[in-house]
């Protein structure tokens, strides 16, 4: 049986043209990239977590759903400052429940969006952003700049669906009507496939952006800019001429900008540069958001509580202070006493000091497959795969909401979705708190 | 001295004299996606041998790789020598001297600088590290968890 127009739950591209055929031989996913294809195979994979697990005597042992849920509720209800970390491969509806749970417990709620484009969000708060939907850029952009991003490996269909190869209304010849610039210290696959590669030194994005802004204002950058950035002023001028001379330009900012020295100041400077470029032509900027619904957490948290990530509820109302109430900092400083991790592998993807501390505190994990985080968890609840086994909403990389419908049902009798699991957990926690008060 | 050299020398105080640091190089670590890393992670294969082959890898500028003596494996240290990890070494022409690249995974994140500079996001790109050739075995993800992270719980 063939299912069409499915949404892929892997990266921020939220491709909505996936076709899946379920046959006796297996699952065939068409239009999906390598990552998407691998995810669709998870429906029937042998390493799928199919029952709850509880740590007993240092070993993860199968348990019943009620028992696992009770243990998880006990951990959260007895914690004085729990961290609730909501990964990106789940729906906005599940995120909403997670945020409410954090508020009820007086804990801290954070997500992948912090370690992904958190600094970019902070840059937007500082400078504002000239943005556009992916469709606008597909139809209009004749200049695409990948700044600190490598979509051919992190978002494989970005170039073919939204940015470079598709034929747009004003870019009828597709790739032939577009110029591509990549700014990256490494000659990545994307850089190899670009018209111009600006190979700056690592950690010098702020300096290069400042130099471009100076040139745009008709000033000469300080001569040290060449040595610091590793980019000749002549090459900066060449890049700037392309940017000023296009009809519609777009910068896709990657983690090369957000994760290196300068952090949110890099993003802020990029937003200022784009604002100034609009004195010459139409120019926009957006984040290349690698994780599936990472934009969704920013939207849901902002809508519900006024802040995009790293929300602390310890005083009964939301507080926001990146560096203090954010997951990496809280774990590094050993400032939480339990963790609920939803659809994320923190032990693999957080620095060692943080991962090490997760090994010391009680941890509950919701996931679909075994990983380092499930290894260190006290309770593992089986995850339901959004967009395949339940419906919900993702936000695409350009902050456009995409409603998705499942083509099969949750394989578990005890939960219909991660949202449902979190709702059940919330009820148990509430029962314990009310019984104890 | 340029900005970058000045920054590095602040991090690598132990090696600034050169004593006891033979065969080591101070470099900047860039971590990021690779398509195979993505395929394996999204396919739930983080504990398998294929993931080790793809992700327990350090790409080194071919210039630095030659100066290190064409090693099969390297050990990567944080500047404070608190954390280290042994991974497979590969030469790469895509990198400038003084830079290394590792796929984002448990091996690279062992040595990523955890400071977030008040943003919540660690230094996944541009972390200062020290690399040296090693004969030590490359651990699997499960072995890394057991050896480095499970002392308090398991």
Interface residues (C-beta under 8 A of the other chain):
Chain A: X10 X33 X34 X35 X36 X37 X38 X39 X41 X42 X45 X47 X48 X55 X58 X110 X114 X115 X116 X118 X119 X122 X148 X150 X152 X153 X154 X156 X185 X186 X187 X188 X191 X199 X201 X202 X203 X204 X207 X224 X227 X228 X230 X255 X256 X258 X259 X260 X261 X263 X264 X290 X309 X310 X322 X323 X324 X326 X327 X328 X329 X332 X345 X347 X348 X349 X350 X351 X352 X353 X354 X355 X356 X358 X359 X360 X368 X369 X370 X371 X372 X375 X376 X378
Chain B: X2 X3 X4 X7 X28 X30 X32 X33 X34 X35 X36 X38 X39 X40 X41 X42 X43 X44 X45 X46 X47 X78 X82 X83 X93 X94 X95 X96 X99 X101 X104 X105 X106 X109 X110 X111 X112 X113 X114 X116 X117 X118 X119 X120 X121 X122 X123 X124 X125 X126 X141 X142 X144 X145 X148 X149 X150 X151 X152 X153 X154
